[in-house]
Amino acid sequence: MKEALENVPMTVADFAAHIGVSRVTLSRIVNCHAGFTPEMSLRVSEALGQGSSGIWFRMQNAHDFWRASRAKRKKIRPIRINAAKAA
């Protein structure tokens, strides 16, 4: 996000105002203290001329999943499902 905003000819505060959010909210995302919500993804994509592609939200989900997949957690045993009952 920080790299994308480097090419925008306005301050973070001005960009935040342009997309209708507070400077603090946008700064938290830019500085990796918060993630993209679907709504924020749409606002940023539209402001950057990316339409409503949701690219920022998809990147956030991929990052969140990557972090979760590498976190230590308790092993969970698969549940045995009786094929006759499942049908």
SULLIN-V746581 format. One record per pair of residues at least 12 apart in sequence whose C-alpha atoms are under 8 Angstrom apart, sorted by the first residue. I is the first residue (numbers start at 1). GAP is how many residues later the second one is. D is the distance in whole Angstrom. If there is no record, write none. Layout:
((I | GAP | D) (I | GAP | D))
This chain:
((1 | 28 | 8) (1 | 29 | 6) (2 | 28 | 5) (2 | 29 | 8) (12 | 14 | 7) (12 | 15 | 7) (18 | 29 | 8) (19 | 24 | 6) (19 | 25 | 7) (19 | 28 | 7) (35 | 25 | 7) (36 | 20 | 7) (36 | 21 | 6) (36 | 24 | 6) (37 | 20 | 6) (38 | 16 | 7) (38 | 19 | 6) (41 | 13 | 6) (41 | 14 | 7) (41 | 15 | 5) (41 | 16 | 5) (42 | 12 | 6) (44 | 12 | 8))
